[in-house]
Amino acid sequence: MDTASYHEYHPPGQHPKDSAVAKLYFRHGTMDSAKTLNLLAVAHNYRSQGKRVLLVKPRMDDRFGAASIRSRAGIEAEADLLVDPDSRLDPAFFAGVDCVLVDEAQFLSVHLVEQLRALTRGGPPVICYGLRTDFRTHLFDGSRRLLELADSIEEVKVTCQFCNRKAIFNLRMQADGAAELDGPQVELGGNDRYAPACFGCYGARTGLFPPLAG
């Protein structure tokens, strides 16, 4: 494991052994599982108690505007910090913050996830919301590192768009509704391009994971 980020931001011996360590959370769900709505609700709860929340999002997610964090229900807020894959977090920027909330965390680089993990040493808790896997069922780099480093991993659940079972995959669709398995891993889109699907419905539409031959 590459520990450069840890030592760069918190050199060995810098913190006393009893220094408070906050938690890193990864709350993952498929498309349309209300992850962003959940994030905005948490932000509202903190702010209603007079606490300071910092909203973070990857700069590349510009579907609703450069700094907008918007749920499909239409509720939105402005991000306090936009990050790029090579961004370097300044600990001073997070001074006095009670909680850091990160939207679309699957798009974070490994380097950024490691910095967020390091931030919890003497800093605020960090709650990341994002997809676990892409439309081909493969982990995003940011999601993989969060699964490796998070104290708490929670699933934001939603039912399959095609039946009533729990959705676990993200189906990318063409204009005619047919499943798509080719193309770049990252392609921003909404309900016209992606649907939450259970294992059975995903397999039936993509042809992946056929039954084992007897």
N, C-alpha and C positions, 0 to 999 in steps of 0.2 A: 504494500500500500504506500502511495506517495504521501508523505507527511509534511511536505514543504509548506502548505498553507497553514498548518497548525503552528509550526515553529516561526513562520514569518510574522504572524499576528500575535502569537502568545509564546515567546521564547521560553524554553525550559527554565523553571525557577522563578518566572516572573510573578506567578500567582501563589499565594500561600495555600497550604493543603486544605484549609477550611474555606477557601473561596467559593462563593455560591456558583453553582453551575445550573443554568436553566435548561429546559428541555427543547429538543428539536422534534417537531411533529411533521409527519407526512400524511395528509388526508387525500387519498386518491379515489377516483371514480371514473366511470366512462363519460363520454360526451353526454350532455343533457342530464347530468345527475345533480345539478344545482350546487356545484362546488363553489362557484363565484358568489352565488346568493348566500351560501353558508359563510364565506369569508366576510362579506359585507355585513352580515348579521353579527358576527363576532366583533367586527370593528365598531358597529353601533353600540353594542353592549359595553365595550371598554369605554367609549367616549361618553356614554350616558352616565358613567361613574366618575367622570372627570379625569380619566386616564388617557395617556398619550399613546396612540397607535401609529405605526409607520407602515404605509402600503407600498409594496414593491412589485414590479412586473418586468418581464423581459421587454426590451425596446422593440424587438421584432414583431410582437403581437400588437399590430396597429389596426385591427379590424374595426374598432369603434372610435379610433382617434389615437394619437400618439400616447397620451397619458391616461386614457380612460380605462377604468376597470368596470365592466358592465355585465350584468347577468342577463340571461334570456328573458327574465321577468321584467326587464326594463329598468331595474334599480342600478345606479352607477355611482362611482366616486372617482376622484382623481388620484393617480398614483403619486406618492411623494418621491419615489426614486425609480428611475428606469435603468436597467442594467444590460450590459452587453456581455458576450462570452468572456472577454478579457478584462472586465471591470475589476477594480481593486476597491474593496470596501474600506471606508475610513471609520474606525471605531468611534471617533469623536462625533460623527454624524448621528450615531445611535444613543448618545448620552441622554439620559432622562426619559428614554422610551420604555413603555411598559410591555409592549408586545410588537413583534414584527410579523406582518402577514404578507405572504408571497403568493401571487396568482400565476397560473400557467407555469408551474414549477418544472414541468417536464422539459421546458426549453432552457433551463439553466445549464450552464457548463459544469463539469465536474469541479473545476476550480472554484466556482461560485458557491456550490453546495458545501465544499470544504470550508470556505470562509464563513458561511452562515453557521456551520457547526462550531467553528472556533469562536464566533461571536457570542455563543451562549455561555462561554466561560467568563463569568463576571458580568455578562450582558443580559438582555431580555430573552424571553422565550421566543422561538421562531416557529410559526405555523405555515407550512407550505401546502398549497392545494394544486393538484394537477392530475394529468392522465398517468396511468401506470404503463400502458403499452400503446404502440401505434396501430395502424390499420392492418398490419400484417402480424400482429400479436407479439411484436418484439419490444423489449424495454427501450425507452428513451434513455440517453446517457444520464440526464439529470435525475430521472426517476430511479434508475439503478443505484446511483450514489446515495440518494435519499433512503432507499430501502436498506442500504448497508450501514448508514450512519444514524438514522433517526432513533430517538428513544421510544417513540410511539408511532405506530403505523395503523391508520384507521381507514376503513372503506366507507365512502359516501355512496349509498346504494340507490339504484333505480331499476325498474323492470325493463325487460327486453321490449323493443319497439314492435316486435312481431308476435310475441306471446306474453305470458304472465310470469315467466321465470326471471330470475335475477340476471341483469346484464353484466358481462365481464369483459366484453370485447368492443372495439370500435370499428364498425363496418363503414368503409368508404364506398360511396355509390356514384355511378355515372348519372347523367341527366335522365336516363330512362329507368333508373332505379336498380340497374344491374350492379353486382358487386365489382369492385376494382381492386386489383392486387399489384398493379404496376404504378410507378411514379415515385417521386421523392418522399422521404419519410415525413417531412414537414410541409404541409399545405394547409394554410388557414382556411377555415370554412365553418359553416353552421349546419342547420338541419337539412339543408339541400344537398350536402355532401357527406354527412356522417350520421350514423344511427347507432344507438346502443343495442347490443345483441348478446343473447346468451350463447353458450357453446354450441347447442344444437342448431339454432337458427343461423349462426355465423358459418358453421360448417356446411349447412345445406345450401347456402347462397354462394360460398366461395369455392366449394369442392375440396377444401382443406380438411385434414383429419378424417379421412374415410374410415369406415369400420375395418378392423383387422380381418384379414382373410383367414378362414377356418382351415 
